């Protein structure tokens, strides 16, 4: 697939795709004989993985390290697993923090709902 097709499929600009490749966030993309990027299924899988991980808030540096380790082969499986576990633990902490924030917001919204429900009652007393 061309960079334009991949860009449309994953809703990522061609410049971002080139940047991801340049910084090592995705492995080098195969090229045609004329040097044009020719994204294969493996390349697209990497893009999908990176997009998912970035949407979850994983750090670019950790993902670059993961890709570099992956490219070194099976001798890095343990290091890759450790890196992913660390990232998962950080993500779980962020989720817990966000859950607490959501609960607090829901509580505040509920309180405002209760205040609004009492408002007509308060207005009726003011007329007396």
Secondary structure in CASP SS format (residue, H / E / C, confidence):
PFRMAT SS
TARGET T0000
AUTHOR 0000-0000-0000
METHOD secondary structure of the structure
MODEL  1
X C 1.00
X C 1.00
X H 1.00
X H 1.00
X H 1.00
X H 1.00
X H 1.00
X H 1.00
X H 1.00
X H 1.00
X C 1.00
X C 1.00
X C 1.00
X H 1.00
X H 1.00
X H 1.00
X H 1.00
X H 1.00
X H 1.00
X H 1.00
X H 1.00
X H 1.00
X H 1.00
X C 1.00
X C 1.00
X C 1.00
X C 1.00
X C 1.00
X C 1.00
X C 1.00
X E 1.00
X C 1.00
X C 1.00
X C 1.00
X C 1.00
X C 1.00
X E 1.00
X C 1.00
X C 1.00
X C 1.00
X H 1.00
X H 1.00
X H 1.00
X H 1.00
X H 1.00
X H 1.00
X H 1.00
X H 1.00
X H 1.00
X H 1.00
X H 1.00
X H 1.00
X H 1.00
X H 1.00
X H 1.00
X C 1.00
X C 1.00
X C 1.00
X C 1.00
X H 1.00
X H 1.00
X H 1.00
X H 1.00
X H 1.00
X H 1.00
X H 1.00
X H 1.00
X H 1.00
X H 1.00
X H 1.00
X H 1.00
X H 1.00
X C 1.00
X H 1.00
X H 1.00
X H 1.00
X H 1.00
X H 1.00
X H 1.00
X H 1.00
X H 1.00
X H 1.00
X H 1.00
X H 1.00
X H 1.00
X H 1.00
X H 1.00
X H 1.00
X H 1.00
X H 1.00
X H 1.00
X H 1.00
X H 1.00
X H 1.00
X H 1.00
X H 1.00
X H 1.00
X H 1.00
X H 1.00
X H 1.00
X H 1.00
X H 1.00
X H 1.00
X H 1.00
X H 1.00
X H 1.00
X H 1.00
X H 1.00
X H 1.00
X H 1.00
X H 1.00
X H 1.00
X H 1.00
X H 1.00
X H 1.00
X H 1.00
X H 1.00
X H 1.00
X H 1.00
X H 1.00
X H 1.00
X H 1.00
X H 1.00
X H 1.00
X H 1.00
X H 1.00
X H 1.00
X C 1.00
END
